[in-house]
Amino acid sequence: MTENKGEVVGLVLAAGGGRRLGGRPKALLPHKGRPLVEHAVGELRAGGCTRVHVVLGARSDAVRDQASLPGCVLVDNPRWEEGMGSSLRAGLDSLTDSGARAALVSLVDQPGIGREAVARVLAAYAGPLTLAAAAYDGERGHPVLFGAGHWAGIAAAATGDRGARAYLKAHEEAVTLVECGDVARAYDIDTEADLVHLE
């Protein structure tokens, strides 16, 4: 396996305002006694990402105050209300001069996807042209790994809530799918009903 320590930077998209959760920012939802964003960062680190960038948006000041994120690069996305695409662009932009060769992207509202899935997708890294994604029963999901050679194309295609979906579809043959259905659960925390997944 190619050495990836430090070359692949974890990127947590944590800017969402939780519109369907009564306006509670997802980063601050309580999980195992701490804000959800801390859990997401911890799982990336436990899975092998030594460096982590976190994109903040909704109530970013409160997230900075209430979440303990030592060693993380915190990236503000003032355009977070435009959707996940703007957060992905902000996150990739923050990596431009970091020396990173790839970004491993996770979503703050998917606590069922943890360190085992992170480690598996990270192991697919083979250089700056790598495209890899976790799969659940063959369906592409998160986390996803974007080699630096793809960042400009992904940023150009990332609009609204689509994130990298269009880019990955257009480059489907280049994406390495890493089955993670046996070690992770790919649910989202989007609505009040989904809060049952939090501990």
C-alpha positions as CSV (number, residue, x, y, z in Angstrom):
1,M,0.0,0.0,0.0
2,T,1.2,3.5,-0.8
3,E,2.3,5.5,2.3
4,N,-0.6,7.8,3.0
5,K,0.2,9.3,6.4
6,G,-0.3,13.1,6.0
7,E,-0.8,12.8,2.2
8,V,-4.5,12.1,2.6
9,V,-6.3,14.8,4.7
10,G,-9.7,14.1,6.3
11,L,-12.4,16.6,5.4
12,V,-15.5,16.8,7.5
13,L,-18.5,18.6,5.9
14,A,-20.2,20.0,9.0
15,A,-21.9,23.3,7.8
16,G,-25.5,22.2,7.6
17,G,-28.2,24.2,9.4
18,G,-30.5,21.3,10.1
19,R,-33.5,22.9,8.4
20,R,-35.6,19.8,8.9
21,L,-34.4,19.5,12.5
22,G,-35.9,22.9,13.5
23,G,-32.8,24.8,12.6
24,R,-30.4,22.9,14.9
25,P,-27.0,22.8,13.3
26,K,-26.0,19.2,12.7
27,A,-22.4,19.7,14.0
28,L,-23.8,20.4,17.5
29,L,-26.3,17.5,17.8
30,P,-25.3,15.5,20.9
31,H,-23.9,12.1,20.3
32,K,-22.3,10.0,23.1
33,G,-22.2,13.1,25.3
34,R,-20.3,15.3,22.9
35,P,-21.2,17.4,19.7
36,L,-21.5,15.2,16.6
37,V,-18.7,17.1,14.8
38,E,-16.3,15.8,17.5
39,H,-17.4,12.2,16.8
40,A,-16.8,12.7,13.1
41,V,-13.3,14.0,13.6
42,G,-12.5,11.3,16.1
43,E,-13.5,8.6,13.6
44,L,-11.4,10.0,10.8
45,R,-8.4,10.1,13.1
46,A,-9.0,6.6,14.4
47,G,-9.3,5.4,10.8
48,G,-5.9,6.8,9.9
49,C,-6.2,10.5,8.9
50,T,-3.5,12.3,10.8
51,R,-4.7,15.7,9.6
52,V,-8.3,16.9,9.5
53,H,-10.1,20.0,8.1
54,V,-13.6,20.8,9.2
55,V,-16.0,23.0,7.1
56,L,-18.3,25.0,9.3
57,G,-21.3,27.1,8.4
58,A,-24.5,27.3,10.4
59,R,-23.8,28.9,13.8
60,S,-20.0,28.4,13.3
61,D,-19.2,30.6,16.3
62,A,-21.3,28.3,18.6
63,V,-19.6,25.2,17.1
64,R,-16.1,26.7,17.7
65,D,-17.2,27.5,21.3
66,Q,-18.9,24.2,22.1
67,A,-16.9,21.6,20.2
68,S,-13.3,20.6,21.1
69,L,-11.5,20.2,17.8
70,P,-7.8,20.6,18.7
71,G,-5.4,20.3,15.8
72,C,-8.1,20.6,13.2
73,V,-8.1,23.3,10.5
74,L,-11.5,25.0,10.8
75,V,-12.8,26.4,7.5
76,D,-15.7,28.8,7.4
77,N,-18.1,28.5,4.5
78,P,-20.1,31.8,4.5
79,R,-22.2,30.3,1.6
80,W,-23.3,27.2,3.4
81,E,-27.0,27.9,2.8
82,E,-26.3,27.2,-0.9
83,G,-25.9,23.5,-0.1
84,M,-23.2,20.8,0.3
85,G,-21.5,21.8,-3.0
86,S,-20.4,25.1,-1.5
87,S,-18.9,23.3,1.6
88,L,-17.1,20.8,-0.6
89,R,-15.6,23.7,-2.6
90,A,-14.5,25.5,0.5
91,G,-13.0,22.4,2.0
92,L,-11.0,21.5,-1.2
93,D,-9.9,25.1,-1.4
94,S,-8.5,24.9,2.1
95,L,-6.3,22.0,1.1
96,T,-4.7,23.7,-1.9
97,D,-1.5,24.7,-0.2
98,S,-1.5,22.1,2.5
99,G,0.7,19.5,0.8
100,A,-2.2,17.1,0.7
101,R,-2.4,14.7,-2.2
102,A,-5.9,13.6,-1.5
103,A,-9.0,14.4,0.6
104,L,-11.1,11.8,2.4
105,V,-14.5,13.4,2.7
106,S,-17.0,12.4,5.4
107,L,-20.4,14.0,6.3
108,V,-21.0,15.1,9.9
109,D,-24.6,13.7,9.8
110,Q,-23.5,10.0,9.2
111,P,-22.4,8.8,12.6
112,G,-23.0,5.2,11.6
113,I,-20.0,5.4,9.3
114,G,-16.9,5.1,11.5
115,R,-13.2,4.2,11.6
116,E,-13.4,0.8,9.9
117,A,-14.9,2.3,6.7
118,V,-12.5,5.2,6.9
119,A,-9.5,2.8,7.1
120,R,-10.8,0.7,4.2
121,V,-11.3,3.7,1.9
122,L,-8.0,5.2,3.0
123,A,-6.3,2.0,2.0
124,A,-7.5,2.5,-1.6
125,Y,-5.3,5.6,-1.9
126,A,-2.7,5.1,-4.6
127,G,-1.7,8.7,-5.5
128,P,-3.2,12.0,-6.6
129,L,-5.3,10.5,-9.3
130,T,-7.2,8.1,-7.0
131,L,-11.0,8.2,-6.8
132,A,-12.5,5.8,-4.3
133,A,-15.7,5.5,-2.3
134,A,-17.3,3.3,0.3
135,A,-20.0,1.1,-1.0
136,Y,-23.0,-0.3,0.8
137,D,-24.4,-3.4,-1.0
138,G,-22.7,-2.1,-4.1
139,E,-24.2,1.4,-3.9
140,R,-21.7,4.3,-3.7
141,G,-21.7,6.2,-0.4
142,H,-19.4,7.9,2.0
143,P,-16.6,8.4,2.9
144,V,-15.1,9.2,-0.5
145,L,-11.5,9.8,-1.4
146,F,-10.6,12.4,-4.0
147,G,-7.0,12.6,-5.3
148,A,-5.7,16.2,-5.8
149,G,-5.7,15.7,-9.6
150,H,-9.5,15.7,-9.5
151,W,-10.1,18.6,-7.1
152,A,-10.5,21.3,-9.8
153,G,-13.0,19.2,-11.7
154,I,-15.0,18.3,-8.6
155,A,-15.1,21.9,-7.4
156,A,-16.4,23.1,-10.8
157,A,-19.1,20.5,-10.8
158,A,-20.1,20.9,-7.1
159,T,-23.4,22.9,-7.0
160,G,-26.4,23.0,-4.7
161,D,-26.7,19.8,-2.6
162,R,-25.1,17.6,-5.2
163,G,-21.6,17.7,-3.9
164,A,-19.4,15.5,-6.1
165,R,-22.2,13.3,-7.4
166,A,-22.1,14.5,-11.0
167,Y,-18.3,14.3,-11.2
168,L,-18.2,10.8,-9.8
169,K,-21.0,9.7,-12.2
170,A,-19.0,11.1,-15.1
171,H,-15.9,9.3,-14.0
172,E,-17.6,6.1,-12.8
173,E,-15.1,3.8,-14.5
174,A,-12.2,5.4,-12.5
175,V,-13.9,5.0,-9.1
176,T,-12.7,2.2,-6.8
177,L,-15.7,1.0,-4.8
178,V,-14.8,-0.3,-1.3
179,E,-17.5,-2.4,0.2
180,C,-18.2,-1.3,3.8
181,G,-21.7,-2.6,4.4
182,D,-20.4,-5.1,6.9
183,V,-18.7,-2.5,9.2
184,A,-20.8,0.7,8.8
185,R,-24.4,1.9,8.5
186,A,-25.0,4.7,5.9
187,Y,-28.0,6.5,7.4
188,D,-28.2,10.3,7.6
189,I,-29.5,12.4,10.5
190,D,-31.9,14.6,8.5
191,T,-35.2,14.7,10.4
192,E,-36.5,14.4,13.9
193,A,-37.2,10.7,13.3
194,D,-33.5,10.1,12.5
195,L,-32.5,11.3,16.0
196,V,-33.1,7.8,17.3
197,H,-29.7,6.9,15.7
198,L,-27.9,9.2,18.1
199,E,-26.6,7.9,21.5
